Amino acid sequence: MSHGPAPLKDASLALETSVEHGFFTRTGGVSEGLYRGLNCGPGSSDNPAHIQENRARVAGWFGREAQALSTLYQIHSADVVTVTDGWDRSDAPKADAMVTDRPGVILGILTADCGPLLFSDGEAGVIGAAHAGWKGAQGGVAENTLRAMEKLGARRDRIAVALGPCIAPESYEVGPEFHAAFVDRDSDNDRFFQPSARAEHHMFDLPGFIGKSVVACGVKSFAWLRRDTRAEEDAFFSYRRSTLNGEPDYGRQLSAIMLRT
């Protein structure tokens, strides 16, 4: 029998008394097989009833009904949506970040190796959430999220940002074309790569690269939880691990934040 969700917390966000947040793991869900645990991703081929129950459990952890949880149709963009009311998940906007100043609205980001970013200016009562893979980080999803928060009254020098579980440098091998594209764009990016055991391949530091993009925006604080989605199979879903294992599909974990009512 499940004991319910048991999300991870970031210390800085936990200090924001007007905000509740959680980086949810596989713990506490009803899905089975490849999706065992708390799979919250409608984009997977999991039993829709299981996904619905898992999402309801996350909302329940926040003390809200399932319809309070808003997630996006994520497309690896830098596009941001300002949320006033929720939407049905079948009609989710195509974007990769959300902001709100409305208490009781849960902003949820789905990941399976990419970086989930949660943002909070507790003093202004403005929060944000973003899906940051390398493409989103390169495209400015963090900067765009901060700008959208500022339009609601936030100040970036008061904003705490946390990066949840994602693929760690020791788990993310990339080919020569990937490395070349990053270094051609900015020679400083070479510091996010270390040679791997395979010739001309590298290990890529995704959290370091995301962190650079966030810190450059002038936020109050940034922290990564230092949990590796690929390595920790019992705790997290991972696209890279599923691909290497030859599995046909994979689940998604949810990271979420809400202004308390």
C-alpha positions, 0 to 999 in steps of 0.5 A: 500500500502506498504511503503517499507522495514524499517530495524533496525540498530546497532549503531556500524555498522552504524558508518562504513562508507564503510558498509551498513546493515539492520536487516529487519522486516516484514515491507514492503513486499507483502506476505499474511496470515501466511507470511504477510509482508517481508517474504524472506525465500525460505524454506517456503511454501509462494508464490514464486513470493511473496518471490522473490519480497520481496527479490528484495525489500531488494536488492533495499533498498541497491541500488542493483538488486535482484541477488546481494543478496546472502543467504545460504541453512542454516543447523545449522552448523559452516561452512563458505563460502567466496563469490566472486560472487553471486549464484542463490538461488536455488543453494545456498551452504549448510552453515551458514555463509558468508564473502566477500571483494567484494563491492556490494555483499549483504550477507543475513541471514534468521532467525525465532528465531535464531540469525543473526550476522553481522560482519564488519571490515570497515578499511579492507573492509571485512564483514561477516554474520552468522546464529547462533542458539544454535547449531551454537554458540556451534559449533563455527560459530562466530569463523569460520566467524572471521577466514574467514574474517582474511584470507581476511585481516580483524583483529578481534580487529577491527571487530564490531559484531551485533546480530539482533532480535532473541528469548529472554530469557523470550520467550525460555522455554526448557526442562531438557534434553536441560539444562543438555546437556549444563551444562554437556558440560560446567558448566559455561553455567548454567548462561544462564538458569533460572527456569521457571514456569514448574517443571524441565524446564528453560528459556534459554538466547540464545542471552547471549550464542551467545554473550559469544561465540562472545566476547570470540573471541576478537572482537572490539565490540558486541551488541544485538539489544534486540528485541524478535522475539517470542513476537513481532508478528507484527514485526517478524516471529517466529518458536516458536510462530508459533509452539505454535499457531499450525500454519503449517508454518512460514516466515523468516526475513532477516538480511543483510550487504554490502560493499558500491561500 
